[in-house]
Amino acid sequence: MNPRIARRTLLLAALGSVTAACTRDGGEDVPAVLDPLPAAPAERTSPAPTAIRSIAYWTAMFDRSWDYQIRTGRPASLSKDSWEFYELSYSLDALTAMFRATGTRKYLDLGLEFLENVAGSAVTSRSLPRSQFNDGYQGWPSNENGENGDEIPLYESYFWRYGTQLLVAMRENPQVYGNKTYRMRYDRLLAFAESQVFAKWYARGPQDWIYRERTHMAAHWALISMNLSRLTADPGKRSRYLTVVANIDLHMPGAPKGLKGQLRRNPVEATAYFWSDQWGSFKRPGQDAGHGNGVMAYVTEARAHGTTWTTADMAAFSATLLKVIWPGGTTYHEFVDGSGEDNGWFSDGFVKLGRFDTAVQARLDSHRVVNDQFAANMALNARILRP
């Protein structure tokens, strides 16, 4: 058995029986967690007309995976192989969401441990015999997933979009940011992310390594750049980060337009969006839902922080999810034009649309493909909807 599948199966044993399967962005079939907790009475809050499950419900669901987070996350964070960090990103996103939803520091502390382990394992590129870069920046090789010891920008950006998101969560929490010990850790990690993640790949060539050839790959860098723009104390760096965000959103270098220019009216549902993962293409079937999670992970955070993404955009993306990709029951389509068959894995992006509309959140409450990351983001959605 693929060890990555085996590790996910450990989580299932902790959470309950398995009734479906999902595929994460890496392409491997991964069992999904199911059998949710018994239905909890919805919180009653006016004026929200739609009943949704409570933060406490989703927190209890997530906490059933706590031992799994430690048992699998800790060795992955110490592995020194960036492919392991790719998978670890899901746990880091979940822990960050749980901290944002509850304010409970055990989630922050474990996420910080993972992030510090990853940063602490970086080595100089010149010390890596198979690196194509051979420069003075720090990073990680990958020998897994068919790689040959090179530095892989996709794996790093996939992880650090959520590494920088954890730093944003720390900065937004006055008690944490004002705590001397947490602040020292935050400062070290921010300096590392600015110099050994963003600056490194930008210096190596933004056209090749930042403005990536697929929408979801560029979206990872848009999220990193947006997060760093909110954290940096350097006006020059902030300007560069915001330029990258604007470029990816509006006028992608080397492509006709940015992400917003990719969007079209969906051919099967007029209220929904259609887009292709290939820049400048509008051909069906368009973006696949699995990788589309990466786009959603970015645009949902971007909307929350007032960039070019609007309420209308979130409504159209929600229609893409609920009317095209997941029209009902256990019917899941592979592509954003409603074609193909898929497995309903929305945990890394589409689930985050629930934070903008109680009706979307209520529909997600009924979703059967539930894992730790899904539960954590549902808790955060509930917190945002009903602060």
C-alpha positions as CSV (number, residue, x, y, z in Angstrom):
1,M,0.0,0.0,0.0
2,N,1.2,3.5,-0.8
3,P,2.4,4.9,2.6
4,R,0.5,8.1,2.0
5,I,-2.7,6.1,1.7
6,A,-1.8,4.1,4.8
7,R,-1.3,7.3,6.8
8,R,-4.7,8.6,5.8
9,T,-6.2,5.3,6.8
10,L,-4.9,5.8,10.3
11,L,-7.0,9.0,10.5
12,L,-10.1,7.1,9.3
13,A,-9.7,4.6,12.1
14,A,-9.6,7.5,14.6
15,L,-12.7,9.2,13.1
16,G,-15.1,6.4,12.1
17,S,-16.0,4.1,9.2
18,V,-15.2,4.8,5.6
19,T,-18.0,5.3,3.1
20,A,-16.3,7.1,0.2
21,A,-12.9,7.9,-1.3
22,C,-11.3,11.1,-2.4
23,T,-8.3,12.1,-4.4
24,R,-6.1,14.9,-3.2
25,D,-4.2,17.3,-5.5
26,G,-1.2,14.9,-5.7
27,G,-3.3,12.4,-7.7
28,E,-3.3,9.5,-5.2
29,D,-6.5,7.9,-4.1
30,V,-7.0,8.6,-0.5
31,P,-9.8,7.2,1.7
32,A,-12.0,9.9,3.1
33,V,-13.3,10.2,6.6
34,L,-17.0,9.8,7.0
35,D,-19.8,9.0,9.4
36,P,-20.1,12.4,11.0
37,L,-21.0,13.0,14.6
38,P,-24.6,12.9,15.6
39,A,-26.4,16.0,14.4
40,A,-26.0,18.9,16.9
41,P,-28.7,21.5,17.3
42,A,-27.9,24.5,15.2
43,E,-27.1,27.8,16.8
44,R,-29.9,30.2,16.5
45,T,-28.7,33.6,15.4
46,S,-30.7,36.4,13.8
47,P,-30.8,37.5,11.0
48,A,-29.2,34.4,9.4
49,P,-32.2,32.4,8.1
50,T,-30.4,29.1,7.5
51,A,-29.5,26.7,10.2
52,I,-25.9,25.6,10.2
53,R,-23.9,23.2,12.4
54,S,-22.0,24.9,15.2
55,I,-18.3,25.5,15.7
56,A,-18.5,23.0,18.6
57,Y,-19.8,20.3,16.3
58,W,-17.0,20.7,13.8
59,T,-14.4,21.2,16.6
60,A,-15.4,17.8,18.0
61,M,-15.2,16.3,14.6
62,F,-11.7,17.6,14.1
63,D,-10.5,16.7,17.5
64,R,-11.1,13.0,16.8
65,S,-8.1,13.3,14.4
66,W,-5.7,14.9,17.0
67,D,-3.6,11.8,17.5
68,Y,-3.3,11.5,13.7
69,Q,-2.1,15.0,13.4
70,I,0.8,14.3,15.7
71,R,1.6,10.8,14.5
72,T,1.8,11.7,10.9
73,G,2.5,15.4,10.9
74,R,5.6,15.4,13.1
75,P,7.6,12.9,11.0
76,A,6.6,14.6,7.8
77,S,7.7,18.0,9.1
78,L,11.1,16.5,10.0
79,S,11.5,14.5,6.8
80,K,13.7,17.1,4.9
81,D,11.9,16.1,1.7
82,S,9.6,18.8,0.2
83,W,7.2,16.2,-1.2
84,E,6.3,15.3,2.5
85,F,5.6,19.0,3.0
86,Y,3.2,19.0,0.2
87,E,1.0,16.5,2.1
88,L,1.7,18.2,5.4
89,S,0.1,21.4,4.0
90,Y,-3.3,19.9,4.5
91,S,-2.7,19.4,8.3
92,L,-1.2,22.9,8.5
93,D,-4.2,24.5,6.9
94,A,-6.5,22.5,9.2
95,L,-4.6,23.5,12.4
96,T,-4.6,27.2,11.3
97,A,-8.3,27.1,10.6
98,M,-9.0,25.5,14.0
99,F,-6.9,28.2,15.7
100,R,-8.8,30.9,13.8
101,A,-12.1,29.3,14.6
102,T,-11.6,28.7,18.3
103,G,-8.6,30.7,19.5
104,T,-7.3,27.6,21.2
105,R,-3.6,27.6,21.3
106,K,-3.0,23.8,21.1
107,Y,-3.8,24.1,17.4
108,L,-1.4,27.0,16.9
109,D,1.3,25.3,18.9
110,L,1.2,22.1,16.8
111,G,1.1,24.1,13.6
112,L,4.0,26.2,14.7
113,E,6.0,23.1,15.6
114,F,5.5,21.7,12.1
115,L,6.4,25.1,10.4
116,E,9.5,25.5,12.5
117,N,10.6,21.9,11.8
118,V,10.3,22.5,8.1
119,A,12.1,25.8,8.1
120,G,14.8,24.4,10.4
121,S,15.5,21.5,8.0
122,A,16.4,23.8,5.0
123,V,19.9,23.5,3.6
124,T,21.9,25.6,1.2
125,S,21.2,24.9,-2.4
126,R,24.9,24.6,-3.2
127,S,25.0,21.6,-0.8
128,L,22.5,19.7,-2.9
129,P,24.3,17.7,-5.5
130,R,21.3,17.4,-7.8
131,S,19.9,20.9,-7.5
132,Q,19.6,22.8,-10.8
133,F,20.1,26.1,-9.0
134,N,23.3,25.7,-7.0
135,D,23.0,29.1,-5.3
136,G,23.2,30.5,-1.8
137,Y,19.5,30.2,-0.9
138,Q,18.1,27.6,1.4
139,G,15.6,25.0,0.5
140,W,14.8,21.3,0.4
141,P,15.4,18.5,-2.2
142,S,12.8,15.9,-3.0
143,N,13.6,12.3,-3.7
144,E,10.0,11.1,-3.4
145,N,7.2,11.1,-6.0
146,G,9.7,10.3,-8.8
147,E,11.9,13.3,-8.2
148,N,15.7,13.1,-8.3
149,G,16.9,15.3,-5.5
150,D,16.1,18.6,-7.1
151,E,14.3,21.6,-5.5
152,I,10.7,21.6,-6.5
153,P,8.9,25.0,-6.5
154,L,5.4,23.5,-6.6
155,Y,5.9,21.5,-3.4
156,E,7.4,24.5,-1.6
157,S,4.6,26.9,-2.7
158,Y,1.9,24.3,-1.9
159,F,3.2,24.2,1.7
160,W,4.2,27.9,2.3
161,R,0.8,29.3,1.1
162,Y,-0.4,27.8,4.4
163,G,2.8,28.5,6.3
164,T,2.3,32.2,5.6
165,Q,-1.4,31.8,6.4
166,L,-0.5,30.6,9.9
167,L,1.7,33.7,10.3
168,V,-1.3,35.9,9.3
169,A,-3.4,34.1,12.0
170,M,-0.7,34.9,14.6
171,R,-0.5,38.5,13.5
172,E,-4.3,38.9,13.7
173,N,-4.5,37.6,17.3
174,P,-3.5,40.4,19.7
175,Q,-2.8,38.0,22.6
176,V,-0.4,35.9,20.5
177,Y,1.2,38.7,18.6
178,G,1.8,40.6,21.9
179,N,3.3,37.5,23.6
180,K,7.1,37.8,23.6
181,T,7.8,34.2,23.0
182,Y,5.3,33.8,20.2
183,R,6.5,37.1,18.7
184,M,10.1,35.8,18.5
185,R,9.0,32.7,16.7
186,Y,6.8,34.7,14.4
187,D,9.6,37.1,13.5
188,R,12.0,34.3,12.7
189,L,9.5,32.5,10.5
190,L,8.4,35.6,8.7
191,A,12.1,36.5,7.9
192,F,12.6,32.9,6.6
193,A,9.4,33.0,4.4
194,E,10.4,36.4,2.9
195,S,14.0,35.5,2.2
196,Q,14.1,31.7,1.6
197,V,10.7,31.2,-0.1
198,F,9.5,34.3,-1.9
199,A,12.8,36.1,-2.5
200,K,14.5,32.9,-3.5
201,W,12.1,31.9,-6.2
202,Y,11.6,35.4,-7.4
203,A,15.4,35.8,-7.8
204,R,15.6,32.6,-9.7
205,G,13.1,33.9,-12.2
206,P,9.5,35.0,-11.6
207,Q,8.4,34.1,-15.1
208,D,9.4,30.5,-14.6
209,W,8.8,30.0,-10.9
210,I,6.1,32.5,-9.7
211,Y,3.9,33.1,-12.7
212,R,3.3,29.4,-13.3
213,E,1.9,27.7,-16.3
214,R,-1.4,26.6,-14.7
215,T,-4.0,28.7,-12.8
216,H,-3.9,26.7,-9.6
217,M,-0.1,26.8,-9.5
218,A,0.0,30.5,-9.9
219,A,-2.7,30.8,-7.2
220,H,-0.4,29.3,-4.6
221,W,2.0,32.2,-5.2
222,A,-0.8,34.7,-5.2
223,L,-1.8,33.5,-1.7
224,I,1.8,33.6,-0.5
225,S,2.3,37.1,-1.9
226,M,-1.0,38.4,-0.5
227,N,-0.1,37.0,3.0
228,L,3.4,38.5,3.0
229,S,2.0,41.8,1.9
230,R,0.0,41.9,5.0
231,L,2.9,41.0,7.3
232,T,6.0,42.6,6.0
233,A,7.4,45.8,7.5
234,D,9.3,46.7,4.4
235,P,7.4,49.0,2.0
236,G,9.5,47.9,-1.0
237,K,8.8,44.3,-0.4
238,R,5.1,45.0,0.2
239,S,5.0,46.7,-3.2
240,R,6.5,43.7,-4.9
241,Y,4.2,41.3,-3.2
242,L,1.1,43.4,-4.2
243,T,2.4,43.6,-7.8
244,V,2.6,39.8,-8.0
245,V,-1.0,39.6,-6.6
246,A,-2.2,42.1,-9.1
247,N,-0.4,40.4,-12.0
248,I,-1.9,37.0,-11.2
249,D,-5.3,38.5,-10.7
250,L,-5.5,40.8,-13.7
251,H,-2.7,40.6,-16.2
252,M,-0.7,37.4,-16.0
253,P,2.8,37.9,-17.5
254,G,3.2,35.8,-20.6
255,A,-0.6,35.2,-20.8
256,P,-3.4,37.4,-22.3
257,K,-5.0,38.0,-18.9
258,G,-4.9,37.0,-15.3
259,L,-7.3,34.8,-13.2
260,K,-10.2,37.2,-13.5
261,G,-9.8,37.2,-17.3
262,Q,-10.1,33.4,-17.3
263,L,-13.6,33.5,-16.0
264,R,-16.6,33.0,-18.3
265,R,-20.3,32.2,-17.9
266,N,-20.6,28.5,-17.3
267,P,-21.9,26.7,-20.4
268,V,-24.4,24.6,-18.3
269,E,-25.4,27.1,-15.6
270,A,-25.7,30.8,-16.3
271,T,-25.1,31.9,-12.6
272,A,-21.9,29.9,-12.3
273,Y,-18.3,30.5,-13.5
274,F,-16.3,28.5,-16.0
275,W,-12.5,28.7,-16.4
276,S,-9.7,26.8,-17.8
277,D,-6.5,25.9,-15.9
278,Q,-4.6,26.8,-19.1
279,W,-3.9,30.5,-19.5
280,G,-5.8,32.1,-22.4
281,S,-7.9,29.0,-23.1
282,F,-11.7,28.9,-22.8
283,K,-12.1,25.3,-24.1
284,R,-14.2,22.7,-22.3
285,P,-13.9,20.9,-20.0
286,G,-11.9,23.6,-18.3
287,Q,-10.4,23.4,-14.8
288,D,-10.6,20.0,-13.0
289,A,-12.3,20.3,-9.6
290,G,-9.4,18.7,-7.7
291,H,-6.8,21.3,-8.8
292,G,-9.6,24.0,-8.7
293,N,-9.4,23.7,-4.9
294,G,-6.0,25.6,-5.2
295,V,-7.7,28.5,-7.0
296,M,-10.5,28.6,-4.3
297,A,-8.0,28.5,-1.5
298,Y,-6.6,31.7,-2.8
299,V,-9.7,33.6,-4.0
300,T,-11.6,33.0,-0.7
301,E,-8.8,34.6,1.3
302,A,-8.3,37.3,-1.2
303,R,-12.0,38.2,-1.0
304,A,-11.8,38.4,2.8
305,H,-9.0,40.9,2.6
306,G,-10.5,43.2,0.0
307,T,-8.5,42.7,-3.2
308,T,-10.2,42.6,-6.6
309,W,-12.5,39.6,-5.7
310,T,-16.1,40.6,-5.0
311,T,-19.2,39.2,-3.4
312,A,-20.6,38.5,-6.8
313,D,-17.5,36.4,-7.6
314,M,-18.0,34.3,-4.5
315,A,-21.6,33.8,-5.4
316,A,-20.6,32.6,-8.9
317,F,-18.0,30.3,-7.6
318,S,-20.5,28.9,-5.1
319,A,-22.9,28.2,-8.0
320,T,-20.1,26.4,-9.8
321,L,-19.7,24.2,-6.8
322,L,-23.3,23.6,-5.9
323,K,-25.0,23.6,-9.3
324,V,-22.3,22.2,-11.6
325,I,-19.6,20.3,-9.7
326,W,-21.8,18.9,-7.0
327,P,-25.4,19.2,-8.2
328,G,-26.7,17.0,-5.4
329,G,-26.5,13.8,-3.4
330,T,-23.3,11.9,-4.1
331,T,-23.0,13.1,-7.7
332,Y,-19.6,14.8,-8.2
333,H,-18.3,16.0,-11.5
334,E,-14.6,16.2,-12.5
335,F,-14.6,19.4,-14.4
336,V,-16.1,22.9,-14.0
337,D,-18.3,22.4,-17.1
338,G,-20.1,19.6,-15.3
339,S,-18.5,16.7,-17.2
340,G,-16.7,13.6,-15.9
341,E,-17.1,11.8,-12.6
342,D,-15.1,12.7,-9.4
343,N,-15.0,11.9,-5.7
344,G,-16.2,15.1,-3.9
345,W,-12.9,16.2,-2.3
346,F,-13.5,19.9,-1.6
347,S,-11.4,20.1,1.6
348,D,-8.5,22.2,0.3
349,G,-10.5,25.0,-1.3
350,F,-14.2,24.7,-2.3
351,V,-15.2,24.2,1.3
352,K,-14.0,27.7,2.1
353,L,-16.9,29.2,0.1
354,G,-19.2,28.3,3.0
355,R,-17.8,31.3,4.9
356,F,-19.6,33.8,2.6
357,D,-23.2,32.4,2.7
358,T,-25.1,30.4,5.3
359,A,-27.0,28.6,2.5
360,V,-23.7,27.3,1.0
361,Q,-22.5,26.3,4.5
362,A,-25.8,24.5,5.2
363,R,-25.3,22.5,2.0
364,L,-21.8,21.7,2.9
365,D,-23.0,20.5,6.3
366,S,-24.6,17.6,4.4
367,H,-21.5,16.6,2.5
368,R,-20.4,13.0,3.0
369,V,-16.7,13.3,2.0
370,V,-15.4,14.7,5.3
371,N,-11.8,14.6,6.6
372,D,-9.9,16.6,9.2
373,Q,-9.2,19.6,6.9
374,F,-12.8,19.8,5.8
375,A,-14.0,19.7,9.5
376,A,-11.5,22.5,10.5
377,N,-12.6,24.8,7.6
378,M,-16.2,24.2,8.4
379,A,-15.5,25.3,12.0
380,L,-13.9,28.4,10.6
381,N,-16.7,29.1,8.2
382,A,-19.2,28.8,11.2
383,R,-17.1,31.3,13.2
384,I,-17.0,33.8,10.3
385,L,-20.7,33.5,9.6
386,R,-21.7,33.8,13.3
387,P,-18.9,35.6,15.2
